[in-house]
Amino acid sequence: MAGRAWLETLAEHPALHSAADAPPPSGQRVSRVAVRGADLIATVDNELRIISLSDAKRGVETSKVLYAPELDFPVESILVNATGKLLALVGTYQVAIIVLPRRGYEKQVGSQIHVNLVRLGTFYHAPQGSVPIAQAVWHPLGENSASLLVLTADGVVREYDVTRNVDEPQQTIACVPRRNKRSVFSAEDDDSSVAVSLAVGASCTTGDWLMLSLFVLMQNGDVWALCPFLPKHAVVNVRAIHALASVESKKPAEGGAPLRYVGALLRQISDGELARVTSPHIVAMPPKPQGPLRFKPEPVELDDEYAPAASDLLLTQIGGDGAPRVPILCIASCDGRVDICLVAEPIGPSWDKPTPPTLAVYESIDLALGGHDDRVFLSADPLYPDTFVATSRSAVHVVSFQSWAESLLAAVGVADQSALGDALKQGERSQVTHEAQVDGPVLVGTAMVNDVYLSYALLALTSDGQLITKELELRVALDEAAVEAAPVEAPAYRSLLASGFKVPDALQRPRQAPVAKGPLDGTPGSLRTFGTAAAEVRTQLADIVHAGNTVQARLDIQLHELKRQLDKLDSIAKRADSFSADSPLAARLERVAAAQTAVVQRLDALLQRLMDQHQPQLSVYEHRWFDELQRMAREFGVAEAGSRYVALERLHRLEHQLSVLRPSLASLKGSSQQAPERLGSRQLERVERQLAHEAAVLSLARAKAQYLQAALRAS
């Protein structure tokens, strides 16, 4: 309750107010809001603004403007890297990088913070004469999280290492085969050569080639894969590389380039969990794109007369923590359709004549947007891998695989293939939740807040600067023992629809009678084939009639249940009207609700104070102190890779120097003890003065003692 209160206050933050409605350009990927830990970064009126969510929860409106005078192009998307130090600014044709301020920026004086801005690839990404940018993604395996992948509409991916060279890309790879120039009479689809989205396989922590793969979505819905791909300077998981090498070593017949590629990686890694490597180049030809990937079965079309354009691609996975992992590829279209596809065949490396892998289409979700030109963008949930957010121009939906992920993982873990087939035939649907709807201004970005001291919430920004906040529900594991021990009470209302309804198979999958391969003639074989087909058609018709009767019976029960529920609601409404607003019960309920709200707010404030005391924010002086410690560490040599051995060598050298100096130090001590000690005149004068003072004190004490002795005798 308190979380909702501060989120509602955050929606009215003055830093998000826009002077004018700035809708995004048609067809451009838009994401003008991002979250960095406990900070919210938004682009308002093409101005970067950062808001402290921790201060907003305390009721303090703290915000700063990230001022970069070199920013002279409209920013449509912003992306924070994994370390939270770099922010990528993506426009229609240009891309730039700024260095974000450190924690504690809100304590700086002034409303602006000057930040450094660097343009990337000015020769390749310019306002005139360059290909539009489709998407930019930070690669998870890049060294120092500084590897930015930029996909242009022609299907070319350029990798920039922003810490080494901002003018030239480290790698330039064509993820789609080059096509010859088409004539005006060609029937080839132009959308098949326009790239719209990019997905990185490294987001799935597996021990196969998927973590070294790229996926590119074309505007006509084709998906291309490229494997292997690794940033020029990367940090890889040592166990994953060893697992990949173990798998490849068992394929002697398929050795060659893949085995040499893995061997080049193994020669660069050492003991430890992570290792820094350089992308191997062991073959003369670069890896060839694989695709278009085959869909089995074909996705369901929402409109037979109109072929919608694809808009976004998301790669996620379910499983892990001891369970098998299942990669899932989600494809969004402009008509509101989202296809959930399982990566049925493992992605492998390919340098020559690649065979396109197969995607198993699990289901097609209709978001009911009511149009054909509403681009849908997908973003992963930071807390639950089986959940993602679908954002269109007018709505936000949250899609969860939780309803069928557990059964699918259980079937994958069984050696029997029939279990997997049964799990797929059950056809359990994903849970789709409509979280937000806007009229007028369009949505220009969504972000997720996942902080233990803040909230688990969804933030959506509109083109006129309005922030929509929605606190999401956390999945709390129930105590099975407590649930079983709880007394079972008879329900106050029993529904006629307590048992679920399963759609008959005859209505789920349309069937087709067998068709003769050759021409029909009057031979006995043809007549038997015709009779068999007619009998099967009659059987299917009977099944359809029976299924129709079943559905009709279910409909009658639903109508009867609807009438019962309406009668029950009417009785409840009459009972509620019997309690007047001025009755003691209503007043008591209001007092209880107000007291509950106050208690929750007090608990939230107490939690915030405990958090501040346990993990307070560092001041500017503390940051300077740690910077000085880091500088001293670098000077000593303990801040570099392998510096432990450097420090040990320096320690041994210092110990050797000390052992050499000890004999001379002992001789000096002996000579100093033998020499006669004499005091100087000033030292002697100070000693005599102190002795005279002590003598006066002693005489005074003796006089007091004599006086006391005389007084005792007189008494």
C-alpha positions in Angstrom: 0.0 0.0 0.0 2.8 2.3 0.9 4.6 1.3 -2.3 1.6 2.3 -4.3 1.5 5.7 -2.5 5.1 6.7 -3.4 4.7 5.3 -6.9 1.7 7.5 -7.4 3.7 10.5 -6.1 6.5 9.6 -8.5 4.1 9.9 -11.4 3.6 13.6 -10.6 7.4 14.3 -10.4 8.0 17.7 -12.0 11.2 16.5 -13.7 9.1 14.4 -16.1 6.8 17.2 -17.2 7.1 17.9 -20.9 6.6 21.3 -22.6 5.1 19.7 -25.7 3.9 16.3 -26.9 6.7 14.7 -29.0 5.4 11.5 -30.6 8.1 9.2 -31.9 8.7 8.9 -35.7 6.8 6.1 -37.4 8.7 2.9 -37.6 11.5 4.0 -35.2 12.3 1.9 -32.1 11.6 4.0 -29.0 12.7 3.5 -25.4 13.1 6.9 -23.7 13.2 5.6 -20.1 15.7 3.4 -18.3 16.5 2.4 -14.7 19.9 2.3 -13.2 19.6 0.7 -9.7 17.7 3.2 -7.7 17.9 5.9 -10.4 15.3 6.7 -13.1 16.7 8.2 -16.4 14.3 9.6 -18.9 14.5 11.7 -22.1 12.1 14.6 -21.9 12.1 17.3 -24.6 15.3 15.7 -25.8 16.9 16.4 -22.5 18.4 13.7 -20.2 17.0 13.9 -16.7 17.9 11.6 -13.8 15.7 11.1 -10.7 16.7 9.4 -7.4 14.0 6.9 -6.6 15.3 6.5 -3.1 14.7 10.2 -2.5 11.3 10.0 -4.2 10.3 7.3 -1.8 11.3 9.6 1.1 9.1 12.4 -0.4 12.1 14.4 -1.6 11.9 15.6 -5.3 15.5 15.2 -6.3 16.5 15.4 -10.0 19.3 16.6 -12.1 19.7 17.4 -15.8 22.5 15.6 -17.6 23.8 18.4 -19.7 25.8 17.5 -22.8 26.2 20.5 -25.2 27.4 18.1 -28.0 23.9 16.4 -28.1 22.3 17.8 -31.3 20.2 14.9 -32.6 16.8 13.5 -31.4 17.2 10.7 -28.9 14.8 7.8 -29.4 16.3 5.1 -27.2 18.5 5.0 -24.1 20.4 2.0 -22.8 22.3 1.6 -19.6 25.2 -0.9 -19.6 25.6 -3.6 -17.0 28.0 -1.6 -14.7 25.7 1.4 -14.7 28.5 3.8 -15.8 27.7 4.2 -19.5 24.5 5.3 -21.2 24.0 4.8 -25.0 21.9 7.4 -26.8 20.4 6.1 -30.0 18.8 8.2 -32.7 17.4 7.5 -36.2 20.9 7.7 -37.8 23.3 8.6 -35.0 24.5 6.9 -31.7 26.5 8.4 -28.8 27.8 7.4 -25.4 27.8 9.5 -22.2 29.4 8.7 -18.8 26.8 8.7 -16.1 27.5 10.4 -12.8 28.5 8.4 -9.7 26.2 7.6 -6.8 25.7 10.6 -4.6 25.1 13.0 -7.6 22.0 14.4 -5.9 24.3 16.1 -3.3 26.0 18.2 -5.9 25.1 21.9 -6.1 23.0 23.1 -9.1 20.3 21.6 -11.3 22.7 20.4 -14.1 25.5 17.9 -14.2 27.9 18.3 -17.1 28.6 14.9 -18.7 31.0 13.8 -21.4 29.5 12.8 -24.7 31.3 10.7 -27.4 29.9 9.9 -30.8 30.3 6.4 -32.2 31.2 5.7 -35.8 30.6 9.1 -37.2 31.6 7.8 -40.7 29.0 5.0 -40.6 26.3 6.7 -38.6 25.6 10.2 -39.9 22.4 12.2 -40.7 23.1 12.1 -44.4 23.9 9.2 -46.6 23.9 6.5 -43.9 21.6 3.5 -43.2 19.0 4.0 -40.4 19.8 2.3 -37.1 17.4 -0.5 -36.3 18.6 -1.3 -32.7 21.5 -1.1 -30.4 22.3 -3.6 -27.7 25.0 -3.9 -25.0 26.7 -7.3 -25.3 26.7 -9.2 -21.9 30.1 -10.7 -22.6 31.9 -7.5 -23.5 35.0 -6.6 -21.4 34.1 -4.0 -18.8 30.5 -4.1 -20.3 31.7 -1.7 -23.0 30.8 -3.7 -26.1 27.9 -2.0 -28.0 26.3 -3.8 -30.9 24.6 -1.5 -33.5 22.3 -3.1 -36.0 21.4 -1.1 -39.1 18.5 -1.7 -41.4 20.6 -3.4 -44.0 21.3 -6.3 -41.6 24.9 -5.3 -40.7 26.0 -5.5 -37.1 28.9 -3.3 -35.9 30.6 -3.9 -32.6 32.1 -0.8 -30.9 34.4 -1.1 -27.8 33.8 2.4 -26.3 36.9 2.1 -24.1 39.3 1.5 -27.1 38.1 3.1 -30.3 34.9 5.1 -30.8 35.5 5.9 -34.5 36.0 2.4 -36.0 34.1 -0.7 -35.1 36.0 -3.7 -33.7 34.0 -6.0 -36.0 31.6 -5.6 -38.9 29.4 -8.6 -39.7 26.6 -9.1 -42.2 24.0 -11.2 -40.5 21.9 -11.5 -43.7 23.3 -12.8 -47.0 24.0 -10.2 -49.6 21.5 -10.1 -52.4 22.0 -9.0 -56.0 20.2 -5.9 -57.1 16.6 -6.8 -57.9 14.7 -5.6 -60.9 11.4 -3.7 -60.7 9.7 -6.9 -62.0 11.1 -9.1 -59.2 8.6 -10.9 -57.0 11.0 -11.0 -54.1 9.7 -9.3 -50.9 11.5 -6.0 -50.1 10.8 -6.5 -46.4 13.0 -9.6 -46.4 16.1 -7.3 -46.7 15.1 -4.8 -43.9 16.4 -5.7 -40.4 14.3 -4.5 -37.4 15.6 -6.2 -34.3 18.6 -8.0 -32.7 18.8 -10.6 -29.9 22.0 -11.8 -28.2 22.3 -15.4 -27.2 24.7 -14.6 -24.4 21.7 -13.6 -22.3 21.1 -17.4 -21.9 23.8 -18.9 -19.6 24.2 -22.2 -21.3 27.1 -24.4 -22.1 26.4 -24.7 -25.8 26.8 -22.6 -28.9 23.7 -20.6 -28.1 25.7 -18.2 -25.9 27.9 -17.4 -28.9 25.0 -16.7 -31.2 23.2 -13.7 -32.7 19.6 -13.5 -34.0 18.3 -10.9 -36.4 14.7 -10.3 -37.2 13.7 -9.0 -40.7 10.6 -7.0 -41.4 8.8 -9.8 -43.1 9.2 -12.1 -40.1 12.3 -14.0 -41.2 14.8 -14.9 -38.4 18.5 -15.3 -39.2 21.1 -16.7 -36.8 24.8 -16.1 -36.8 27.2 -18.4 -34.9 29.8 -18.1 -33.5 30.0 -14.4 -32.5 32.0 -13.1 -29.6 33.0 -9.5 -28.9 36.6 -8.6 -29.9 37.5 -8.3 -26.2 35.3 -10.5 -24.0 34.9 -12.0 -20.6 33.7 -15.6 -20.7 32.6 -18.2 -18.2 35.4 -20.8 -17.9 33.1 -23.6 -17.1 30.9 -22.9 -20.1 33.9 -22.9 -22.4 35.1 -26.2 -21.0 31.6 -27.7 -21.4 31.5 -26.5 -25.0 34.9 -28.1 -25.6 33.8 -31.4 -24.0 30.8 -31.5 -26.4 32.9 -30.7 -29.5 35.6 -33.2 -28.6 33.0 -36.0 -28.9 32.4 -35.1 -32.6 35.6 -36.2 -34.4 33.8 -36.4 -37.7 32.5 -32.9 -37.4 35.8 -31.4 -36.1 37.6 -28.8 -38.1 36.7 -25.1 -37.6 34.4 -25.5 -34.5 37.0 -27.5 -32.6 39.8 -25.1 -33.6 37.6 -22.2 -32.5 37.0 -23.7 -29.1 40.7 -24.6 -28.8 41.7 -21.0 -29.5 39.5 -20.0 -26.6 40.8 -22.7 -24.3 44.4 -21.5 -24.8 43.5 -18.0 -23.5 41.7 -19.0 -20.3 43.2 -20.0 -17.0 41.9 -21.1 -13.6 39.1 -19.1 -12.2 35.4 -18.5 -12.8 35.8 -15.8 -15.5 38.6 -15.2 -18.1 39.4 -12.4 -20.5 39.7 -13.6 -24.1 40.1 -12.2 -27.6 37.7 -13.3 -30.3 39.5 -16.0 -32.3 40.1 -15.7 -36.1 41.1 -19.1 -37.2 39.5 -19.3 -40.6 39.8 -17.3 -43.7 36.0 -17.0 -44.1 33.8 -15.5 -41.5 30.8 -17.5 -40.2 27.9 -17.6 -42.6 24.3 -16.6 -41.6 21.9 -19.4 -41.0 18.4 -18.9 -42.1 15.7 -18.1 -42.5 14.9 -20.3 -39.5 12.0 -22.7 -40.2 8.8 -22.4 -38.2 6.9 -25.6 -37.3 4.0 -25.3 -37.5 3.5 -22.0 -39.2 2.3 -19.2 -36.9 -1.4 -18.4 -36.9 -2.3 -15.4 -39.1 -4.7 -12.9 -37.4 -5.7 -11.5 -40.8 -5.7 -13.5 -44.0 -5.8 -10.5 -46.2 -3.0 -8.5 -44.6 0.6 -9.5 -43.9 1.8 -7.6 -40.8 5.3 -6.4 -40.4 7.5 -7.8 -37.7 8.6 -5.4 -35.0 10.8 -6.9 -32.3 12.6 -10.0 -31.1 13.3 -11.3 -27.6 15.4 -14.3 -26.5 14.8 -15.7 -23.1 14.9 -19.1 -21.4 13.1 -21.2 -18.7 14.7 -23.6 -16.4 18.1 -23.6 -14.8 19.3 -24.2 -11.2 19.7 -28.0 -11.9 16.8 -28.2 -14.3 17.2 -28.4 -18.1 17.2 -25.1 -19.9 14.8 -24.4 -22.8 15.5 -21.3 -24.9 12.5 -19.4 -26.1 12.4 -16.9 -28.9 9.5 -14.4 -28.9 8.6 -12.5 -32.1 6.2 -9.5 -32.1 4.3 -8.1 -35.1 2.7 -4.8 -35.8 -0.8 -6.3 -35.6 -0.4 -7.2 -32.0 0.6 -10.9 -32.5 3.4 -12.4 -30.4 4.7 -15.8 -31.4 6.2 -17.9 -28.7 8.8 -20.2 -30.3 10.9 -23.0 -28.7 14.4 -23.4 -30.1 13.8 -27.0 -31.0 17.2 -27.7 -32.6 20.5 -26.6 -31.0 22.2 -23.7 -32.7 25.6 -24.7 -34.0 28.5 -22.9 -35.7 28.5 -22.7 -39.5 31.1 -21.6 -41.9 29.9 -23.3 -45.1 26.4 -24.2 -46.4 24.5 -23.8 -43.2 21.3 -25.7 -42.5 18.6 -23.5 -41.1 17.5 -24.6 -37.6 13.9 -25.2 -36.7 11.7 -23.1 -34.3 8.8 -24.9 -32.7 5.9 -22.5 -32.5 4.2 -23.1 -29.1 1.5 -20.5 -29.4 0.5 -17.2 -31.0 -0.8 -14.5 -28.6 -3.2 -11.9 -29.8 -2.9 -8.6 -27.8 -6.0 -7.3 -29.5 -4.6 -3.9 -30.4 -7.1 -3.4 -33.2 -4.6 -2.2 -36.0 -1.9 -3.3 -38.3 0.7 -0.5 -37.8 1.2 -0.5 -34.0 4.7 -1.6 -33.4 5.1 -3.8 -30.4 8.4 -3.9 -28.4 9.4 -6.6 -26.1 11.6 -6.3 -22.9 12.6 -9.0 -20.4 11.6 -9.0 -16.8 14.6 -8.5 -14.5 13.3 -10.8 -11.8 11.5 -13.7 -13.6 13.0 -15.1 -16.8 9.6 -16.6 -17.8 8.0 -13.2 -18.0 8.4 -10.3 -20.5 6.7 -7.0 -21.2 5.0 -6.1 -24.5 4.7 -2.3 -25.1 2.8 -0.8 -28.0 1.8 2.8 -28.7 -1.3 2.6 -26.6 -1.0 -0.4 -24.1 1.3 -2.4 -21.9 0.9 -6.1 -21.5 2.8 -8.5 -19.3 3.1 -12.1 -20.6 4.1 -15.0 -18.3 5.0 -18.6 -19.2 4.6 -19.8 -15.6 1.4 -21.7 -16.4 3.1 -24.2 -18.7 6.9 -23.8 -18.1 7.0 -26.3 -15.2 5.2 -29.1 -17.1 7.4 -28.5 -20.1 10.6 -28.6 -18.1 9.4 -31.8 -16.4 8.8 -33.4 -19.8 12.2 -32.2 -21.1 14.0 -33.8 -18.2 12.5 -37.2 -19.0 14.2 -39.5 -21.5 10.9 -40.6 -22.9 10.0 -38.4 -25.9 6.3 -39.1 -25.5 6.2 -37.1 -22.3 7.4 -34.0 -24.3 4.8 -34.7 -27.0 2.0 -34.9 -24.3 3.2 -31.7 -22.7 3.0 -29.9 -26.1 -0.4 -31.4 -26.9 -1.9 -30.0 -23.6 -1.6 -26.6 -25.1 -1.7 -24.6 -21.9 -1.8 -20.9 -22.7 0.5 -18.1 -21.4 -1.0 -15.7 -18.9 -1.4 -12.2 -20.4 -2.1 -9.3 -18.2 -3.2 -5.9 -19.4 -1.3 -3.5 -17.2 -1.8 0.0 -18.8 -3.9 1.7 -21.4 -3.5 5.3 -22.7 -5.6 7.5 -25.0 -4.2 10.4 -26.9 -0.4 10.5 -26.1 1.5 7.4 -27.1 3.9 5.3 -25.0 7.6 6.0 -25.6 9.1 3.5 -23.3 8.8 1.2 -20.3 11.2 0.2 -17.5 11.1 -2.2 -14.6 12.1 -1.4 -11.0 13.5 -4.3 -9.1 15.0 -3.2 -5.8 14.5 -4.8 -2.4 14.3 -1.4 -0.7 12.1 0.2 -3.3 9.6 -2.0 -5.1 9.0 -4.4 -7.9 7.1 -2.1 -10.3 6.5 -1.2 -13.9 7.1 2.3 -15.2 5.7 3.6 -18.5 6.4 7.0 -20.0 4.2 8.8 -22.5 5.2 11.2 -25.2 3.8 14.2 -23.2 5.8 13.4 -20.1 3.3 11.4 -18.1 4.6 8.5 -16.0 2.4 5.5 -15.5 3.3 3.4 -12.5 2.1 0.0 -11.6 3.3 -2.2 -8.7 3.6 -5.8 -9.7 2.9 -8.9 -7.6 5.8 -10.9 -6.3 5.6 -14.7 -6.4 5.6 -15.9 -2.8 6.1 -19.6 -2.2 3.4 -21.0 0.0 4.1 -23.2 3.0 2.6 -26.6 2.0 2.5 -27.8 5.6 0.6 -24.7 6.7 -1.8 -25.0 3.8 -2.5 -28.7 4.5 -2.9 -28.0 8.2 -5.4 -25.2 7.6 -9.0 -26.2 8.3 -11.1 -26.7 5.2 -14.3 -24.7 5.3 -17.3 -25.3 3.1 -17.4 -22.5 0.4 -20.2 -20.0 0.8 -21.0 -20.3 -3.0 -20.5 -23.3 -5.2 -20.1 -22.6 -8.9 -21.5 -24.8 -11.6 -18.2 -24.3 -13.5 -15.9 -25.6 -10.8 -14.4 -28.1 -13.3 -12.5 -26.8 -16.2 -13.7 -27.2 -19.8 -11.5 -28.8 -22.4 -12.3 -28.0 -26.0 -12.9 -31.1 -28.0 -10.1 -32.3 -30.2 -12.4 -32.1 -33.3 -12.6 -28.3 -32.9 -9.0 -27.7 -31.9 -7.1 -29.2 -34.9 -8.8 -29.2 -38.3 -8.3 -32.5 -40.0 -8.1 -33.3 -43.7 -9.1 -36.4 -45.4 -6.5 -38.4 -47.3 -6.1 -37.3 -50.9 -5.2 -39.7 -53.7 -1.9 -39.0 -55.2 -2.9 -40.1 -58.7 -6.0 -39.4 -60.9 -9.2 -41.1 -59.9 -10.5 -43.7 -62.3 -12.9 -46.6 -62.1 -10.4 -49.2 -60.8 -11.2 -51.1 -57.6 -8.2 -49.5 -55.8 -9.4 -46.0 -56.6 -12.9 -46.9 -55.5 -11.6 -48.3 -52.2 -9.6 -45.1 -51.6 -12.6 -43.1 -52.3 -14.7 -45.2 -49.9 -12.1 -44.9 -47.2 -12.0 -41.1 -47.6 -15.7 -40.9 -47.5 -15.9 -43.0 -44.4 -13.3 -40.8 -42.7 -15.2 -37.7 -43.6 -18.4 -39.1 -42.1 -16.4 -40.0 -39.0 -15.0 -36.5 -38.7 -18.5 -35.0 -39.3 -19.9 -37.2 -36.5 -17.0 -36.0 -34.2 -17.8 -32.4 -35.1 -21.5 -32.8 -34.4 -20.7 -34.5 -31.0 -18.2 -31.7 -30.2 -20.9 -29.1 -31.1 -23.4 -30.8 -28.8 -20.7 -30.8 -26.0 -20.0 -27.1 -26.5 -23.8 -26.3 -26.6 -24.2 -28.1 -23.3 -21.4 -26.2 -21.8 -22.9 -23.0 -23.0 -26.2 -23.8 -21.3 -24.4 -24.4 -18.0 -22.6 -21.1 -18.4 -25.8 -19.2 -19.0 -27.4 -20.8 -16.0 -24.3 -20.0 -13.9 -24.5 -16.4 -15.2 -28.1 -16.1 -14.0 -27.1 -17.5 -10.6 -24.2 -15.0 -10.2 -26.5 -12.1 -11.2 -29.0 -13.1 -8.6 -26.3 -13.5 -6.0 -24.9 -10.0 -6.8 -28.3 -8.5 -6.6 -28.7 -10.0 -3.1 -25.3 -8.7 -2.0 -26.1 -5.3 -3.4 -29.3 -5.2 -1.4 -27.5 -6.3 1.7 -24.8 -3.6 1.2 -27.5 -0.9 0.8 -28.9 -2.0 4.1 -25.8 -0.6 5.8 -26.2 3.1 5.7 -23.1 5.4 5.4 -23.7 6.8 9.0 -23.9 3.4 10.6 -21.4 2.4 13.3 -20.1 -0.5 11.2 -19.2 1.8 8.3 -17.4 4.3 10.5 -15.5 1.4 12.2 -14.4 0.0 8.8 -13.2 3.4 7.8 -11.2 3.8 11.0 -9.7 0.3 10.6 -8.7 1.0 7.0 -7.1 4.4 8.0 -5.2 2.7 10.8 -4.0 0.0 8.5 -2.7 2.6 6.0 -0.9 4.5 8.8 0.7 1.3 10.1 1.9 0.3 6.7 3.4 3.7 6.1 5.1 3.6 9.5 6.6 0.2 8.7 7.8 1.4 5.3 9.4 4.5 6.9 11.1 2.3 9.6 12.4 0.0 6.9 13.8 2.9 5.0 15.6 4.2 8.1 17.0 0.8 8.9 18.2 0.6 5.3 19.9 4.0 5.6 21.6 3.0 8.8 22.7 -0.4 7.5 23.8 0.8 4.0 24.1 4.6 4.0 24.9 6.5 0.9 28.5 7.6 0.6 29.3 11.2 0.8 31.5 13.2 -1.6 34.4 13.0 0.8 34.0 9.3 1.2 34.1 8.9 -2.6 37.3 11.0 -2.7 38.8 8.8 0.1 38.1 5.6 -1.8 39.4 7.2 -5.0 42.6 8.0 -3.2 42.8 4.4 -1.9 42.4 3.1 -5.4 45.1 5.4 -6.7 47.4 4.2 -4.0 46.5 0.6 -4.8 47.3 1.2 -8.5 50.6 2.8 -7.5 51.5 -0.2 -5.4 50.3 -2.6 -8.1 47.4 -4.3 -6.4 44.7 -3.0 -8.7 45.8 -4.6 -11.9 45.2 -8.1 -13.3 47.6 -10.6 -11.7 48.7 -7.9 -9.2 48.7 -10.5 -6.3 52.0 -11.9 -7.6 53.4 -8.4 -8.1 52.6 -7.6 -4.5 54.2 -10.8 -3.3 57.4 -10.2 -5.3 57.6 -6.7 -3.9 57.1 -8.0 -0.4 59.9 -10.5 -0.8 62.2 -7.8 -2.1 61.4 -5.6 0.9 62.1 -8.5 3.3 65.5 -9.1 1.6 66.4 -5.4 1.9 65.4 -5.5 5.6 67.5 -8.6 6.3 70.5 -6.8 4.7 70.0 -3.6 6.8 69.5 -5.4 10.1 73.3 -6.1 10.9 74.3 -2.5 10.3 71.3 -1.3 12.4 72.5 -3.6 15.3 76.0 -2.2 15.1 74.7 1.3 15.2 72.7 0.5 18.3 75.8 -0.9 20.1 77.9 2.1 19.3 75.2 4.5 20.5 75.0 2.6 23.9 78.8 2.7 24.4 79.1 6.5 23.8 78.9 8.7 27.0 75.7 10.6 27.3 75.9 14.4 28.0 73.2 17.0 28.2 73.3 20.3 26.6 72.9 23.6 28.5 69.3 24.1 27.5 68.4 20.5 28.3 70.2 20.8 31.7 68.3 24.1 32.4 64.9 22.5 31.7 65.8 19.5 34.0 66.8 21.8 36.8 63.7 23.9 36.5 61.5 20.8 36.7 63.4 19.5 39.7 62.9 22.8 41.5 59.2 22.6 40.8 59.0 19.1 42.2 60.9 20.1 45.3 58.5 23.0 46.0 55.6 20.6 45.7 57.2 18.2 48.1 57.8 20.9 50.7 54.2 22.0 50.4 53.0 18.5 51.0 55.3 18.1 54.0 54.0 21.3 55.5 50.4 20.1 55.1 51.3 16.8 56.8 52.9 18.5 59.7 49.8 20.7 60.2 47.5 17.7 60.2 49.7 15.9 62.7 49.6 18.9 65.0 45.9 19.2 64.8 45.5 15.5 65.6 47.6 15.9 68.7 45.7 18.9 69.9 42.4 16.9 69.7 
